[in-house]
Amino acid sequence: MNVIIGSDHGGFELKETCREFMEALSDCDVTDAGTFSEDSMDYPLVAHKVAKAVSEGEFARGILICGTGIGMSVVANRHPGVRACLCHNLFTAKLSRVHNDANILVMGGRVIGKGIAIEMVELFLRTPFEGGRHERRLDQIETD
């Protein structure tokens, strides 16, 4: 699976942890969209880059991390076909895939610990969409 990951300065440390974890997986091809340091930067720049790449089908999934995850999720969900879900635990990470077919996982670097983040990333990458009644609901999201 090809995955793009990005963060702002508030999510940089957690992004690095998640990126290293995914790079160790044999079936995961990871692209890092930045940022590449803890220097202050504007989160919309990275959020748009990741969401655009997922929206256009260049990547199957994306991961965004800022201080709380709120800003990144707001920006990412402005892109067509993007379903960016802000998750705080294993339950929300799993259900983001099962019920919402989320294609971008969003986390808060100042909210989530490294261990739980790695478990959330693995769930997000490995959990299939359930379809069925959830497919009908997803169809209702897109507007003209």
A tleap script that builds the chain and sets N, CA, C and O, in Angstrom:
source leaprc.protein.ff14SB
mol = sequence {
  NMET ASN VAL ILE ILE GLY SER ASP HIE GLY
  GLY PHE GLU LEU LYS GLU THR CYS ARG GLU
  PHE MET GLU ALA LEU SER ASP CYS ASP VAL
  THR ASP ALA GLY THR PHE SER GLU ASP SER
  MET ASP TYR PRO LEU VAL ALA HIE LYS VAL
  ALA LYS ALA VAL SER GLU GLY GLU PHE ALA
  ARG GLY ILE LEU ILE CYS GLY THR GLY ILE
  GLY MET SER VAL VAL ALA ASN ARG HIE PRO
  GLY VAL ARG ALA CYS LEU CYS HIE ASN LEU
  PHE THR ALA LYS LEU SER ARG VAL HIE ASN
  ASP ALA ASN ILE LEU VAL MET GLY GLY ARG
  VAL ILE GLY LYS GLY ILE ALA ILE GLU MET
  VAL GLU LEU PHE LEU ARG THR PRO PHE GLU
  GLY GLY ARG HIE GLU ARG ARG LEU ASP GLN
  ILE GLU THR CASP
}
set mol.1.N position { 0.843 -1.176 0.000 }
set mol.1.CA position { 0.000 0.000 0.000 }
set mol.1.C position { 0.890 1.242 0.000 }
set mol.1.O position { 1.885 1.303 0.723 }
set mol.2.N position { 0.527 2.221 -0.811 }
set mol.2.CA position { 1.282 3.464 -0.811 }
set mol.2.C position { 0.583 4.492 0.081 }
set mol.2.O position { -0.620 4.727 -0.035 }
set mol.3.N position { 1.366 5.095 0.969 }
set mol.3.CA position { 0.851 6.004 1.993 }
set mol.3.C position { 1.676 7.274 1.990 }
set mol.3.O position { 2.901 7.229 1.875 }
set mol.4.N position { 1.004 8.407 2.118 }
set mol.4.CA position { 1.682 9.684 2.264 }
set mol.4.C position { 1.412 10.204 3.672 }
set mol.4.O position { 0.281 10.152 4.154 }
set mol.5.N position { 2.451 10.703 4.324 }
set mol.5.CA position { 2.332 11.192 5.695 }
set mol.5.C position { 2.878 12.609 5.772 }
set mol.5.O position { 3.859 12.946 5.110 }
set mol.6.N position { 2.229 13.434 6.589 }
set mol.6.CA position { 2.695 14.804 6.764 }
set mol.6.C position { 2.293 15.350 8.109 }
set mol.6.O position { 1.359 14.867 8.749 }
set mol.7.N position { 3.023 16.376 8.528 }
set mol.7.CA position { 2.733 17.007 9.812 }
set mol.7.C position { 3.162 18.461 9.784 }
set mol.7.O position { 3.856 18.907 8.870 }
set mol.8.N position { 2.736 19.190 10.803 }
set mol.8.CA position { 3.321 20.498 11.076 }
set mol.8.C position { 4.323 20.300 12.203 }
set mol.8.O position { 4.635 19.169 12.574 }
set mol.9.N position { 4.822 21.393 12.740 }
set mol.9.CA position { 5.821 21.306 13.811 }
set mol.9.C position { 5.277 20.627 15.066 }
set mol.9.O position { 6.020 19.933 15.760 }
set mol.10.N position { 3.992 20.817 15.366 }
set mol.10.CA position { 3.381 20.206 16.550 }
set mol.10.C position { 3.226 18.697 16.440 }
set mol.10.O position { 3.087 18.009 17.451 }
set mol.11.N position { 3.248 18.186 15.229 }
set mol.11.CA position { 3.111 16.749 15.019 }
set mol.11.C position { 4.374 16.087 14.505 }
set mol.11.O position { 4.387 14.887 14.231 }
set mol.12.N position { 5.452 16.879 14.373 }
set mol.12.CA position { 6.684 16.363 13.763 }
set mol.12.C position { 7.221 15.113 14.453 }
set mol.12.O position { 7.515 14.123 13.784 }
set mol.13.N position { 7.353 15.140 15.761 }
set mol.13.CA position { 7.936 14.003 16.475 }
set mol.13.C position { 7.098 12.738 16.298 }
set mol.13.O position { 7.647 11.660 16.069 }
set mol.14.N position { 5.771 12.863 16.402 }
set mol.14.CA position { 4.907 11.700 16.222 }
set mol.14.C position { 4.919 11.231 14.769 }
set mol.14.O position { 4.854 10.030 14.505 }
set mol.15.N position { 5.000 12.163 13.830 }
set mol.15.CA position { 5.098 11.790 12.409 }
set mol.15.C position { 6.333 10.933 12.168 }
set mol.15.O position { 6.267 9.920 11.471 }
set mol.16.N position { 7.445 11.339 12.740 }
set mol.16.CA position { 8.682 10.576 12.565 }
set mol.16.C position { 8.537 9.157 13.109 }
set mol.16.O position { 8.991 8.200 12.482 }
set mol.17.N position { 7.911 9.024 14.260 }
set mol.17.CA position { 7.679 7.699 14.849 }
set mol.17.C position { 6.805 6.845 13.926 }
set mol.17.O position { 7.120 5.684 13.664 }
set mol.18.N position { 5.722 7.417 13.444 }
set mol.18.CA position { 4.795 6.671 12.567 }
set mol.18.C position { 5.440 6.345 11.224 }
set mol.18.O position { 5.250 5.251 10.692 }
set mol.19.N position { 6.193 7.280 10.680 }
set mol.19.CA position { 6.869 7.042 9.403 }
set mol.19.C position { 7.864 5.884 9.528 }
set mol.19.O position { 7.901 4.996 8.676 }
set mol.20.N position { 8.658 5.902 10.582 }
set mol.20.CA position { 9.633 4.830 10.794 }
set mol.20.C position { 8.942 3.478 10.963 }
set mol.20.O position { 9.424 2.467 10.452 }
set mol.21.N position { 7.829 3.456 11.667 }
set mol.21.CA position { 7.071 2.216 11.832 }
set mol.21.C position { 6.586 1.699 10.477 }
set mol.21.O position { 6.744 0.518 10.170 }
set mol.22.N position { 5.997 2.581 9.668 }
set mol.22.CA position { 5.473 2.152 8.370 }
set mol.22.C position { 6.581 1.725 7.422 }
set mol.22.O position { 6.397 0.786 6.647 }
set mol.23.N position { 7.728 2.394 7.466 }
set mol.23.CA position { 8.842 2.016 6.597 }
set mol.23.C position { 9.356 0.616 6.913 }
set mol.23.O position { 9.923 -0.052 6.049 }
set mol.24.N position { 9.157 0.176 8.143 }
set mol.24.CA position { 9.589 -1.168 8.543 }
set mol.24.C position { 8.622 -2.254 8.068 }
set mol.24.O position { 8.967 -3.435 8.087 }
set mol.25.N position { 7.429 -1.871 7.646 }
set mol.25.CA position { 6.456 -2.843 7.147 }
set mol.25.C position { 6.815 -3.228 5.716 }
set mol.25.O position { 7.135 -2.365 4.898 }
set mol.26.N position { 6.762 -4.498 5.421 }
set mol.26.CA position { 7.169 -4.964 4.090 }
set mol.26.C position { 6.181 -4.577 2.991 }
set mol.26.O position { 6.555 -4.507 1.821 }
set mol.27.N position { 4.939 -4.330 3.354 }
set mol.27.CA position { 3.918 -4.042 2.345 }
set mol.27.C position { 3.478 -2.588 2.325 }
set mol.27.O position { 2.366 -2.281 1.893 }
set mol.28.N position { 4.340 -1.688 2.788 }
set mol.28.CA position { 3.973 -0.281 2.886 }
set mol.28.C position { 5.054 0.583 2.239 }
set mol.28.O position { 6.223 0.522 2.619 }
set mol.29.N position { 4.650 1.382 1.266 }
set mol.29.CA position { 5.550 2.324 0.604 }
set mol.29.C position { 5.173 3.717 1.094 }
set mol.29.O position { 4.065 4.182 0.830 }
set mol.30.N position { 6.076 4.389 1.803 }
set mol.30.CA position { 5.771 5.639 2.503 }
set mol.30.C position { 6.459 6.823 1.844 }
set mol.30.O position { 7.644 6.770 1.518 }
set mol.31.N position { 5.693 7.892 1.654 }
set mol.31.CA position { 6.242 9.161 1.192 }
set mol.31.C position { 6.018 10.196 2.280 }
set mol.31.O position { 4.908 10.331 2.794 }
set mol.32.N position { 7.057 10.921 2.628 }
set mol.32.CA position { 7.005 11.950 3.670 }
set mol.32.C position { 6.811 13.309 2.998 }
set mol.32.O position { 7.670 13.766 2.244 }
set mol.33.N position { 5.679 13.946 3.279 }
set mol.33.CA position { 5.345 15.248 2.692 }
set mol.33.C position { 5.835 16.412 3.544 }
set mol.33.O position { 5.563 17.569 3.222 }
set mol.34.N position { 6.558 16.122 4.632 }
set mol.34.CA position { 7.041 17.190 5.514 }
set mol.34.C position { 6.085 17.398 6.667 }
set mol.34.O position { 5.059 16.723 6.749 }
set mol.35.N position { 6.382 18.256 7.499 }
set mol.35.CA position { 7.553 19.079 7.638 }
set mol.35.C position { 8.728 18.244 8.112 }
set mol.35.O position { 8.557 17.112 8.564 }
set mol.36.N position { 9.915 18.807 8.006 }
set mol.36.CA position { 11.105 18.025 8.287 }
set mol.36.C position { 11.873 18.522 9.512 }
set mol.36.O position { 13.045 18.194 9.700 }
set mol.37.N position { 11.198 19.317 10.339 }
set mol.37.CA position { 11.816 19.797 11.579 }
set mol.37.C position { 10.715 20.288 12.516 }
set mol.37.O position { 9.538 20.299 12.156 }
set mol.38.N position { 11.105 20.685 13.700 }
set mol.38.CA position { 10.149 21.243 14.663 }
set mol.38.C position { 10.030 22.759 14.535 }
set mol.38.O position { 9.421 23.409 15.385 }
set mol.39.N position { 10.610 23.326 13.473 }
set mol.39.CA position { 10.474 24.766 13.244 }
set mol.39.C position { 9.027 25.093 12.909 }
set mol.39.O position { 8.374 24.359 12.167 }
set mol.40.N position { 8.536 26.176 13.447 }
set mol.40.CA position { 7.153 26.588 13.229 }
set mol.40.C position { 6.854 26.721 11.737 }
set mol.40.O position { 7.647 27.270 10.973 }
set mol.41.N position { 5.689 26.203 11.345 }
set mol.41.CA position { 5.242 26.296 9.953 }
set mol.41.C position { 3.716 26.278 9.918 }
set mol.41.O position { 3.073 25.980 10.924 }
set mol.42.N position { 3.148 26.590 8.779 }
set mol.42.CA position { 1.694 26.664 8.622 }
set mol.42.C position { 1.138 25.302 8.200 }
set mol.42.O position { 1.442 24.802 7.117 }
set mol.43.N position { 0.315 24.712 9.079 }
set mol.43.CA position { -0.209 23.364 8.833 }
set mol.43.C position { -1.009 23.219 7.542 }
set mol.43.O position { -0.973 22.140 6.950 }
set mol.44.N position { -1.740 24.253 7.059 }
set mol.44.CA position { -2.506 24.032 5.827 }
set mol.44.C position { -1.644 23.641 4.627 }
set mol.44.O position { -2.119 22.944 3.730 }
set mol.45.N position { -0.400 24.074 4.596 }
set mol.45.CA position { 0.460 23.748 3.459 }
set mol.45.C position { 0.646 22.238 3.324 }
set mol.45.O position { 0.528 21.695 2.225 }
set mol.46.N position { 0.929 21.570 4.412 }
set mol.46.CA position { 1.119 20.118 4.385 }
set mol.46.C position { -0.217 19.403 4.241 }
set mol.46.O position { -0.312 18.419 3.507 }
set mol.47.N position { -1.243 19.880 4.925 }
set mol.47.CA position { -2.565 19.243 4.847 }
set mol.47.C position { -3.086 19.233 3.414 }
set mol.47.O position { -3.601 18.218 2.947 }
set mol.48.N position { -2.955 20.355 2.718 }
set mol.48.CA position { -3.397 20.419 1.321 }
set mol.48.C position { -2.575 19.470 0.443 }
set mol.48.O position { -3.130 18.809 -0.434 }
set mol.49.N position { -1.281 19.398 0.666 }
set mol.49.CA position { -0.405 18.535 -0.130 }
set mol.49.C position { -0.809 17.067 0.006 }
set mol.49.O position { -0.932 16.357 -0.992 }
set mol.50.N position { -1.011 16.621 1.235 }
set mol.50.CA position { -1.390 15.229 1.487 }
set mol.50.C position { -2.793 14.948 0.964 }
set mol.50.O position { -3.007 13.953 0.272 }
set mol.51.N position { -3.751 15.815 1.286 }
set mol.51.CA position { -5.140 15.594 0.869 }
set mol.51.C position { -5.291 15.621 -0.648 }
set mol.51.O position { -6.056 14.831 -1.203 }
set mol.52.N position { -4.586 16.502 -1.318 }
set mol.52.CA position { -4.641 16.569 -2.786 }
set mol.52.C position { -4.117 15.266 -3.386 }
set mol.52.O position { -4.705 14.730 -4.325 }
set mol.53.N position { -3.018 14.764 -2.847 }
set mol.53.CA position { -2.432 13.525 -3.365 }
set mol.53.C position { -3.374 12.333 -3.174 }
set mol.53.O position { -3.459 11.469 -4.046 }
set mol.54.N position { -4.070 12.279 -2.056 }
set mol.54.CA position { -5.043 11.206 -1.815 }
set mol.54.C position { -6.276 11.415 -2.689 }
set mol.54.O position { -6.783 10.466 -3.288 }
set mol.55.N position { -6.752 12.638 -2.763 }
set mol.55.CA position { -7.934 12.963 -3.566 }
set mol.55.C position { -7.739 12.587 -5.035 }
set mol.55.O position { -8.662 12.094 -5.683 }
set mol.56.N position { -6.543 12.819 -5.551 }
set mol.56.CA position { -6.259 12.542 -6.962 }
set mol.56.C position { -5.844 11.092 -7.220 }
set mol.56.O position { -5.529 10.731 -8.354 }
set mol.57.N position { -5.841 10.258 -6.169 }
set mol.57.CA position { -5.548 8.843 -6.333 }
set mol.57.C position { -4.075 8.495 -6.418 }
set mol.57.O position { -3.724 7.355 -6.723 }
set mol.58.N position { -3.203 9.469 -6.150 }
set mol.58.CA position { -1.767 9.200 -6.182 }
set mol.58.C position { -1.349 8.275 -5.035 }
set mol.58.O position { -0.394 7.508 -5.158 }
set mol.59.N position { -2.088 8.362 -3.910 }
set mol.59.CA position { -1.832 7.524 -2.740 }
set mol.59.C position { -3.138 6.905 -2.272 }
set mol.59.O position { -4.191 7.538 -2.339 }
set mol.60.N position { -3.066 5.662 -1.796 }
set mol.60.CA position { -4.250 4.968 -1.293 }
set mol.60.C position { -4.720 5.558 0.032 }
set mol.60.O position { -5.920 5.680 0.279 }
set mol.61.N position { -3.758 5.923 0.879 }
set mol.61.CA position { -4.090 6.447 2.207 }
set mol.61.C position { -3.122 7.561 2.571 }
set mol.61.O position { -2.038 7.687 2.001 }
set mol.62.N position { -3.549 8.364 3.538 }
set mol.62.CA position { -2.705 9.418 4.053 }
set mol.62.C position { -2.799 9.487 5.561 }
set mol.62.O position { -3.759 9.002 6.161 }
set mol.63.N position { -1.800 10.091 6.163 }
set mol.63.CA position { -1.790 10.333 7.602 }
set mol.63.C position { -1.345 11.765 7.813 }
set mol.63.O position { -0.340 12.202 7.252 }
set mol.64.N position { -2.100 12.498 8.628 }
set mol.64.CA position { -1.778 13.881 8.957 }
set mol.64.C position { -1.707 14.039 10.463 }
set mol.64.O position { -2.519 13.474 11.196 }
set mol.65.N position { -0.728 14.812 10.921 }
set mol.65.CA position { -0.551 15.019 12.355 }
set mol.65.C position { -0.190 16.476 12.607 }
set mol.65.O position { 0.788 16.988 12.061 }
set mol.66.N position { -0.987 17.138 13.437 }
set mol.66.CA position { -0.640 18.469 13.934 }
set mol.66.C position { -0.770 18.416 15.451 }
set mol.66.O position { -0.874 17.328 16.015 }
set mol.67.N position { -0.766 19.541 16.110 }
set mol.67.CA position { -0.821 19.537 17.572 }
set mol.67.C position { -2.027 18.797 18.118 }
set mol.67.O position { -1.891 17.923 18.975 }
set mol.68.N position { -3.216 19.147 17.620 }
set mol.68.CA position { -4.451 18.499 18.079 }
set mol.68.C position { -5.086 17.605 17.023 }
set mol.68.O position { -5.886 16.729 17.352 }
set mol.69.N position { -4.742 17.813 15.781 }
set mol.69.CA position { -5.372 17.100 14.667 }
set mol.69.C position { -6.557 17.847 14.086 }
set mol.69.O position { -7.028 17.516 12.997 }
set mol.70.N position { -7.038 18.842 14.794 }
set mol.70.CA position { -8.244 19.558 14.352 }
set mol.70.C position { -7.984 20.332 13.066 }
set mol.70.O position { -8.738 20.196 12.103 }
set mol.71.N position { -6.942 21.130 13.036 }
set mol.71.CA position { -6.648 21.935 11.858 }
set mol.71.C position { -6.434 21.100 10.618 }
set mol.71.O position { -6.966 21.409 9.552 }
set mol.72.N position { -5.656 20.044 10.755 }
set mol.72.CA position { -5.376 19.173 9.613 }
set mol.72.C position { -6.656 18.531 9.080 }
set mol.72.O position { -6.840 18.438 7.866 }
set mol.73.N position { -7.536 18.089 9.971 }
set mol.73.CA position { -8.763 17.439 9.508 }
set mol.73.C position { -9.687 18.429 8.805 }
set mol.73.O position { -10.347 18.071 7.830 }
set mol.74.N position { -9.739 19.656 9.284 }
set mol.74.CA position { -10.571 20.680 8.641 }
set mol.74.C position { -10.087 20.915 7.210 }
set mol.74.O position { -10.887 20.927 6.274 }
set mol.75.N position { -8.789 21.101 7.045 }
set mol.75.CA position { -8.226 21.365 5.717 }
set mol.75.C position { -8.399 20.161 4.799 }
set mol.75.O position { -8.853 20.312 3.665 }
set mol.76.N position { -8.048 18.980 5.268 }
set mol.76.CA position { -8.078 17.784 4.413 }
set mol.76.C position { -9.477 17.500 3.877 }
set mol.76.O position { -9.629 17.101 2.723 }
set mol.77.N position { -10.486 17.701 4.694 }
set mol.77.CA position { -11.847 17.374 4.273 }
set mol.77.C position { -12.439 18.361 3.278 }
set mol.77.O position { -13.585 18.195 2.859 }
set mol.78.N position { -11.704 19.359 2.900 }
set mol.78.CA position { -12.140 20.285 1.853 }
set mol.78.C position { -11.873 19.716 0.455 }
set mol.78.O position { -12.370 20.248 -0.537 }
set mol.79.N position { -11.100 18.649 0.380 }
set mol.79.CA position { -10.738 18.056 -0.906 }
set mol.79.C position { -11.743 16.984 -1.306 }
set mol.79.O position { -12.165 16.189 -0.466 }
set mol.80.N position { -12.135 16.951 -2.585 }
set mol.80.CA position { -13.117 15.969 -3.054 }
set mol.80.C position { -12.668 14.536 -2.804 }
set mol.80.O position { -11.518 14.177 -3.058 }
set mol.81.N position { -13.586 13.732 -2.308 }
set mol.81.CA position { -13.314 12.315 -2.102 }
set mol.81.C position { -12.471 11.990 -0.882 }
set mol.81.O position { -12.210 10.819 -0.605 }
set mol.82.N position { -12.046 13.000 -0.154 }
set mol.82.CA position { -11.251 12.761 1.044 }
set mol.82.C position { -12.182 12.557 2.229 }
set mol.82.O position { -13.123 13.322 2.442 }
set mol.83.N position { -11.904 11.527 2.984 }
set mol.83.CA position { -12.600 11.270 4.238 }
set mol.83.C position { -11.523 11.183 5.316 }
set mol.83.O position { -11.036 10.104 5.653 }
set mol.84.N position { -11.170 12.351 5.842 }
set mol.84.CA position { -10.136 12.446 6.873 }
set mol.84.C position { -10.809 12.371 8.233 }
set mol.84.O position { -11.676 13.185 8.549 }
set mol.85.N position { -10.413 11.402 9.028 }
set mol.85.CA position { -11.026 11.193 10.337 }
set mol.85.C position { -10.024 11.464 11.453 }
set mol.85.O position { -8.956 10.855 11.509 }
set mol.86.N position { -10.384 12.376 12.329 }
set mol.86.CA position { -9.586 12.671 13.514 }
set mol.86.C position { -9.875 11.591 14.541 }
set mol.86.O position { -11.008 11.447 15.000 }
set mol.87.N position { -8.852 10.834 14.900 }
set mol.87.CA position { -9.026 9.705 15.812 }
set mol.87.C position { -8.167 9.889 17.057 }
set mol.87.O position { -7.074 10.453 17.009 }
set mol.88.N position { -8.696 9.395 18.172 }
set mol.88.CA position { -8.013 9.550 19.455 }
set mol.88.C position { -7.686 8.232 20.146 }
set mol.88.O position { -7.001 8.223 21.169 }
set mol.89.N position { -8.165 7.125 19.599 }
set mol.89.CA position { -7.950 5.829 20.248 }
set mol.89.C position { -8.139 4.716 19.220 }
set mol.89.O position { -8.469 4.977 18.063 }
set mol.90.N position { -7.929 3.483 19.651 }
set mol.90.CA position { -8.037 2.350 18.733 }
set mol.90.C position { -9.448 2.175 18.187 }
set mol.90.O position { -9.629 1.827 17.020 }
set mol.91.N position { -10.443 2.415 19.028 }
set mol.91.CA position { -11.840 2.254 18.599 }
set mol.91.C position { -12.167 3.210 17.457 }
set mol.91.O position { -12.733 2.796 16.445 }
set mol.92.N position { -11.814 4.495 17.612 }
set mol.92.CA position { -12.139 5.456 16.559 }
set mol.92.C position { -11.309 5.189 15.299 }
set mol.92.O position { -11.808 5.388 14.191 }
set mol.93.N position { -10.067 4.748 15.439 }
set mol.93.CA position { -9.243 4.425 14.272 }
set mol.93.C position { -9.850 3.256 13.487 }
set mol.93.O position { -9.920 3.293 12.258 }
set mol.94.N position { -10.282 2.235 14.203 }
set mol.94.CA position { -10.882 1.073 13.537 }
set mol.94.C position { -12.197 1.443 12.853 }
set mol.94.O position { -12.418 1.093 11.694 }
set mol.95.N position { -13.063 2.147 13.567 }
set mol.95.CA position { -14.365 2.493 12.993 }
set mol.95.C position { -14.260 3.510 11.863 }
set mol.95.O position { -15.141 3.576 11.005 }
set mol.96.N position { -13.187 4.304 11.855 }
set mol.96.CA position { -12.987 5.234 10.742 }
set mol.96.C position { -12.872 4.468 9.432 }
set mol.96.O position { -13.285 4.958 8.381 }
set mol.97.N position { -12.312 3.274 9.496 }
set mol.97.CA position { -12.179 2.430 8.308 }
set mol.97.C position { -13.427 1.591 8.076 }
set mol.97.O position { -13.963 1.575 6.968 }
set mol.98.N position { -13.896 0.893 9.110 }
set mol.98.CA position { -15.025 -0.039 8.970 }
set mol.98.C position { -16.289 0.679 8.509 }
set mol.98.O position { -16.968 0.201 7.601 }
set mol.99.N position { -16.612 1.804 9.109 }
set mol.99.CA position { -17.868 2.505 8.810 }
set mol.99.C position { -17.720 3.642 7.814 }
set mol.99.O position { -18.643 3.914 7.046 }
set mol.100.N position { -16.565 4.316 7.814 }
set mol.100.CA position { -16.430 5.543 7.020 }
set mol.100.C position { -15.467 5.429 5.849 }
set mol.100.O position { -15.314 6.382 5.086 }
set mol.101.N position { -14.815 4.283 5.692 }
set mol.101.CA position { -13.833 4.086 4.633 }
set mol.101.C position { -12.864 5.274 4.578 }
set mol.101.O position { -12.535 5.772 3.501 }
set mol.102.N position { -12.414 5.717 5.760 }
set mol.102.CA position { -11.507 6.858 5.842 }
set mol.102.C position { -10.265 6.592 5.012 }
set mol.102.O position { -9.717 5.490 5.029 }
set mol.103.N position { -9.825 7.611 4.285 }
set mol.103.CA position { -8.596 7.461 3.519 }
set mol.103.C position { -7.468 8.325 4.079 }
set mol.103.O position { -6.335 8.249 3.605 }
set mol.104.N position { -7.772 9.142 5.080 }
set mol.104.CA position { -6.731 9.877 5.801 }
set mol.104.C position { -6.998 9.764 7.299 }
set mol.104.O position { -8.080 10.095 7.782 }
set mol.105.N position { -5.995 9.294 8.014 }
set mol.105.CA position { -6.020 9.235 9.470 }
set mol.105.C position { -5.395 10.525 9.986 }
set mol.105.O position { -4.300 10.902 9.569 }
set mol.106.N position { -6.093 11.199 10.891 }
set mol.106.CA position { -5.568 12.431 11.481 }
set mol.106.C position { -5.415 12.218 12.981 }
set mol.106.O position { -6.307 11.694 13.647 }
set mol.107.N position { -4.263 12.637 13.495 }
set mol.107.CA position { -3.985 12.498 14.932 }
set mol.107.C position { -3.369 13.782 15.464 }
set mol.107.O position { -2.820 14.588 14.712 }
set mol.108.N position { -3.472 13.953 16.770 }
set mol.108.CA position { -2.865 15.088 17.442 }
set mol.108.C position { -1.563 14.682 18.103 }
set mol.108.O position { -1.553 13.818 18.979 }
set mol.109.N position { -0.479 15.289 17.697 }
set mol.109.CA position { 0.824 14.977 18.249 }
set mol.109.C position { 0.971 15.353 19.712 }
set mol.109.O position { 1.823 14.817 20.420 }
set mol.110.N position { 0.131 16.284 20.161 }
set mol.110.CA position { 0.164 16.693 21.564 }
set mol.110.C position { -0.932 16.009 22.368 }
set mol.110.O position { -1.151 16.328 23.537 }
set mol.111.N position { -1.622 15.060 21.726 }
set mol.111.CA position { -2.759 14.380 22.342 }
set mol.111.C position { -2.529 12.871 22.454 }
set mol.111.O position { -2.946 12.244 23.428 }
set mol.112.N position { -1.868 12.299 21.457 }
set mol.112.CA position { -1.708 10.850 21.335 }
set mol.112.C position { -0.263 10.455 21.677 }
set mol.112.O position { 0.684 11.096 21.222 }
set mol.113.N position { -0.104 9.411 22.470 }
set mol.113.CA position { 1.222 8.872 22.762 }
set mol.113.C position { 1.741 8.038 21.610 }
set mol.113.O position { 0.966 7.582 20.769 }
set mol.114.N position { 3.047 7.836 21.567 }
set mol.114.CA position { 3.682 7.117 20.463 }
set mol.114.C position { 3.198 5.677 20.326 }
set mol.114.O position { 2.948 5.213 19.214 }
set mol.115.N position { 3.066 4.974 21.435 }
set mol.115.CA position { 2.652 3.577 21.373 }
set mol.115.C position { 1.266 3.405 20.793 }
set mol.115.O position { 1.049 2.566 19.919 }
set mol.116.N position { 0.331 4.197 21.278 }
set mol.116.CA position { -1.047 4.098 20.780 }
set mol.116.C position { -1.124 4.576 19.333 }
set mol.116.O position { -1.912 4.045 18.551 }
set mol.117.N position { -0.320 5.569 18.969 }
set mol.117.CA position { -0.310 6.064 17.586 }
set mol.117.C position { 0.114 4.962 16.623 }
set mol.117.O position { -0.488 4.796 15.562 }
set mol.118.N position { 1.137 4.220 16.987 }
set mol.118.CA position { 1.588 3.123 16.124 }
set mol.118.C position { 0.488 2.075 15.967 }
set mol.118.O position { 0.259 1.572 14.867 }
set mol.119.N position { -0.185 1.750 17.052 }
set mol.119.CA position { -1.289 0.780 16.968 }
set mol.119.C position { -2.428 1.328 16.109 }
set mol.119.O position { -3.049 0.580 15.354 }
set mol.120.N position { -2.703 2.625 16.220 }
set mol.120.CA position { -3.757 3.234 15.411 }
set mol.120.C position { -3.397 3.206 13.928 }
set mol.120.O position { -4.245 2.915 13.085 }
set mol.121.N position { -2.151 3.506 13.615 }
set mol.121.CA position { -1.697 3.473 12.226 }
set mol.121.C position { -1.835 2.057 11.666 }
set mol.121.O position { -2.315 1.878 10.546 }
set mol.122.N position { -1.425 1.067 12.426 }
set mol.122.CA position { -1.545 -0.314 11.946 }
set mol.122.C position { -3.006 -0.697 11.712 }
set mol.122.O position { -3.328 -1.314 10.697 }
set mol.123.N position { -3.879 -0.342 12.632 }
set mol.123.CA position { -5.317 -0.608 12.442 }
set mol.123.C position { -5.844 0.097 11.199 }
set mol.123.O position { -6.580 -0.489 10.405 }
set mol.124.N position { -5.465 1.345 11.041 }
set mol.124.CA position { -5.916 2.142 9.894 }
set mol.124.C position { -5.473 1.516 8.571 }
set mol.124.O position { -6.232 1.508 7.602 }
set mol.125.N position { -4.271 1.003 8.531 }
set mol.125.CA position { -3.749 0.410 7.300 }
set mol.125.C position { -4.314 -0.976 7.032 }
set mol.125.O position { -4.470 -1.357 5.872 }
set mol.126.N position { -4.622 -1.735 8.069 }
set mol.126.CA position { -5.001 -3.144 7.911 }
set mol.126.C position { -6.511 -3.401 7.926 }
set mol.126.O position { -6.954 -4.477 7.524 }
set mol.127.N position { -7.301 -2.437 8.381 }
set mol.127.CA position { -8.740 -2.670 8.540 }
set mol.127.C position { -9.480 -2.363 7.245 }
set mol.127.O position { -9.357 -1.262 6.708 }
set mol.128.N position { -10.246 -3.325 6.740 }
set mol.128.CA position { -11.017 -3.086 5.506 }
set mol.128.C position { -12.325 -2.345 5.790 }
set mol.128.O position { -12.831 -2.349 6.913 }
set mol.129.N position { -12.849 -1.721 4.758 }
set mol.129.CA position { -14.160 -1.076 4.807 }
set mol.129.C position { -15.228 -2.161 4.780 }
set mol.129.O position { -15.145 -3.098 3.986 }
set mol.130.N position { -16.218 -2.037 5.636 }
set mol.130.CA position { -17.269 -3.053 5.756 }
set mol.130.C position { -18.274 -2.996 4.610 }
set mol.130.O position { -18.862 -4.020 4.261 }
set mol.131.N position { -18.480 -1.839 4.026 }
set mol.131.CA position { -19.443 -1.713 2.928 }
set mol.131.C position { -20.875 -1.816 3.424 }
set mol.131.O position { -21.199 -1.323 4.504 }
set mol.132.N position { -21.739 -2.461 2.631 }
set mol.132.CA position { -23.143 -2.634 3.020 }
set mol.132.C position { -23.839 -1.304 3.255 }
set mol.132.O position { -23.753 -0.386 2.439 }
set mol.133.N position { -24.529 -1.217 4.388 }
set mol.133.CA position { -25.295 -0.002 4.705 }
set mol.133.C position { -24.396 1.236 4.785 }
set mol.133.O position { -24.859 2.360 4.591 }
set mol.134.N position { -23.110 1.021 5.072 }
set mol.134.CA position { -22.178 2.148 5.173 }
set mol.134.C position { -21.877 2.747 3.803 }
set mol.134.O position { -21.627 3.947 3.691 }
set mol.135.N position { -21.901 1.918 2.761 }
set mol.135.CA position { -21.678 2.400 1.398 }
set mol.135.C position { -22.757 3.410 1.010 }
set mol.135.O position { -22.453 4.452 0.429 }
set mol.136.N position { -24.001 3.109 1.324 }
set mol.136.CA position { -25.109 4.014 1.030 }
set mol.136.C position { -24.886 5.369 1.714 }
set mol.136.O position { -25.145 6.422 1.132 }
set mol.137.N position { -24.411 5.321 2.934 }
set mol.137.CA position { -24.184 6.566 3.687 }
set mol.137.C position { -23.044 7.371 3.107 }
set mol.137.O position { -23.106 8.599 3.054 }
set mol.138.N position { -22.000 6.682 2.670 }
set mol.138.CA position { -20.893 7.397 2.053 }
set mol.138.C position { -21.341 8.082 0.759 }
set mol.138.O position { -20.917 9.197 0.455 }
set mol.139.N position { -22.205 7.398 0.002 }
set mol.139.CA position { -22.727 7.991 -1.230 }
set mol.139.C position { -23.485 9.289 -0.956 }
set mol.139.O position { -23.535 10.175 -1.809 }
set mol.140.N position { -24.062 9.396 0.210 }
set mol.140.CA position { -24.840 10.588 0.564 }
set mol.140.C position { -23.956 11.784 0.957 }
set mol.140.O position { -24.446 12.908 1.067 }
set mol.141.N position { -22.672 11.541 1.166 }
set mol.141.CA position { -21.762 12.623 1.555 }
set mol.141.C position { -21.472 13.544 0.387 }
set mol.141.O position { -21.530 14.766 0.526 }
set mol.142.N position { -21.161 12.968 -0.760 }
set mol.142.CA position { -20.779 13.774 -1.915 }
set mol.142.C position { -21.946 14.588 -2.423 }
set mol.142.O position { -23.054 14.076 -2.587 }
set mol.143.N position { -21.686 15.871 -2.672 }
set mol.143.CA position { -22.720 16.772 -3.185 }
set mol.143.C position { -22.269 17.353 -4.523 }
set mol.143.O position { -21.085 17.342 -4.857 }
set mol.144.N position { -23.218 17.846 -5.259 }
set mol.144.CA position { -22.883 18.481 -6.570 }
set mol.144.C position { -22.582 19.936 -6.388 }
set mol.144.O position { -22.284 20.631 -7.359 }
savepdb mol mol.pdb
quit
